[in-house]
Structure formats: C-alpha cells, structure tokens
Amino acid sequence: MASIVASIWEGITYRGREGHWAWLLHRVSGLGILLFLALHIVDIYLIGVGKEIFEAFLFFYHSAPFKVLVMGLLFGVYYHAFNGVRIILVDFWPERFSNWKTQRLMFRVVIVLTLLAFIPSAIATVAPLFNLHMPWWNH
Amino acid sequence: MRVTLRIKRFNPEKDEKPWWGEYEVDVEPNDQLLDALHKVKWYQDGTLTLRRSCAHGICGSDAMVVNGRNRLACKVLMKDLGKKVTVEPIRGLPVIKDLVVDMEPFFAKYRAIKPYLINNDPPPEGRERLQSPADRERFDDTTKCILCACCTTSCPSFWANGDYVGPAAIVQAHRFIFDSRDQATAERLDIMNDMMGVWRCRTVFNCVECCPREINITKAIGDVKKAILEGGVR
C-alpha cells in the first residue's frame, strides 16, 4: 500500500511532459470508466430486486449532481478512446510514431479531438436541466 | 548571479525522514549545476553527499531530479534553471545518503540481459567480424547509453514495480539483439518477453524526454516488442 501511495505521489510530482500527462489522464479515465461500469452492473441487478428501488436509482441518474459525473464520464470515454489509438500507433509503428516530437503533437491532437467530441455531448447532457431542447436530441 | 538551492537531504544514521536544506550560492550563468553543488559542499556544508566523476556527461554518475525532472548535474547549466533550484535523488532506488542512491538493483537488471556479444563461431582468421554500415546503423542509437539511470528512474512503471527490468536494460538488450554479429537474439528476446520485461512499458516517454544522450528509448523498446511479436529480428 505504501508503495502504491509513493508511486502515485511520484507520478503527480514528476515534471514530465505530454507523454507523462497523457499516461496519467489515461489511467484516471480508465479507473473512472471502470467505476461507471461497476455502477451500471449494480443498476441492472436492481431491476431484479424491485421496481421501486430501480426507479429511485433512475431518479438519481437524472439529478443535476449526477449529470456532472456523466460529463466526467463522457470526457473520460472520449479521451481514453482517442489516446488508446495514439498508444496503438506508438506501439505498432515505433519507427514512424515513437519519437518525442510526434508523440507530443499526437497528444495535442488527442486533446483537440476529445474536446470536439465532448463539448456537444456535454451540452446535450446538461440541456434538460435548463429546459433546453436540443434539435438533434429526441427524447 | 545568486541562486537558492533546495536540496533533499537524508542521513540514515541521523535522520528519521528526509528534509530540505536551503543554500544560497553565487554562480556564473554558464556554470553547471554540479559547480553549484560543489560550492555548497566545499564552502558551506561538507556533509552534503553526491556522486560524480568525470563532470562532462560521459560517466553518468550524477543523475538527479532537478526542478522535478531527471537530469545530469554536469550537463545542465545554471542559466537554464532559474533562481530557485530543487535537487532530489533519483526515484525508485534506495537512498544511501543525500543525493547518492544504491545503484545495485539497476546494475543487476543490466547484467540480467547479458550485455556482451555472444557468438560461438570463431571470427574469420586474422580479422574481426565484419558488418555492413546498414547493419551497424540498426543499433547505433542504443550504443550511446552511459547507464546513468535517468531513464529507468523517470519511468512510472519502474516506480510502481521495482522488479521491472526498466528502459536502460532494454536499451542495452536492443544494442545486442539488433547486432547482426550476435547469436543470442532468441535468448535475449525470451528475457525481454518476461512479465517484468518490455510489456511493462506504457510508452510514457519520460525516458526519452530526460535521456542526456538523446536516445530514442521508447522506439528501441518498440523495436524489441515488435521483434518478440514477429518471432525474431527481421
């Protein structure tokens, strides 16, 4: 346990560059996605337990604080997917992609792609809270 | 110019835990960080302990964490560090005293990859084993390693698990795996294919960013990964 805490501390305090932050964000987003997956398994299980408890859970899912968490999930999923492609490129074509310059550029591209996908999704997620109807969003 | 050095100190015979010592020194902009550390040791506090030898970026003795990043104290100039400089021992290896760490676990991994040419055939009579320039070029980058441990101790996989063979040992393995004169490719790829071998590399690039010899380490590791997948060097 002490070594896990020490290595997390080292990961946060080391002044790495793009590759370091890409790795750290990949880890955090991966753990976040895992958390949501566990939550999803629990809510599906609750259908079998009883209608009331399942609906209470759904009510929680549509609450404002949970929407904030969903936005985190959206960002995490998009980032994890795009950065996963970056890692595959670096791993399978090292002669082309595995150098400090290209990987720094690729990280920036990953962030831009993540934001391009995340921003419309985030707007659509919070819009119902403000009674806004998204033209492309059919409820 | 006057700079403040914040140095992480630890004497296992006296201290329960590490502490930060602050020292003000006058330096020239083109002085190395090593010069500044010498000024502290020679004129302010003789108990400061550090390891250095050639002081010209060749022996690889004075790797340390400078302003949060692995550097060689003899290859970094004071003008590039600012007025406040923090200096810590490299991470992931046991601290013996102050900036000196126990390098033995690091060198044990170096020895594990058999860092010498293995060729059971006698060389052609009266001459050396020849190699084409193209064959020599394949491992040119990885011959530059000076075993300073900057790469291995900047690697999050190594911080998390000290049994990981680490970037430096993989670089050394690459140097022989891709040498057309060597005959132990399968043996070394087998060592690299271990749970604690190349697969622990997460392509974080900290090693590449801090290598004082500017070796493209992540590419070398990628080459070895591919050689394992393809069942040998192509």
Interface residues (C-beta under 8 A of the other chain):
Chain A: S3 I4 A6 S7 E10 G11 T13 Y14 R15 G16 R17 E18 G19 H20 A22 W23 I87 V90 D91 F92 P94 E95 S98 N99 W100 Q103
Chain B: V65 N67 G68 R69 R91 G92 S154 P156 W159 A160 R202 T203 V204 F205 N206 V208 E209 N216 T218 K219 I221 G222 D223 K225 K226
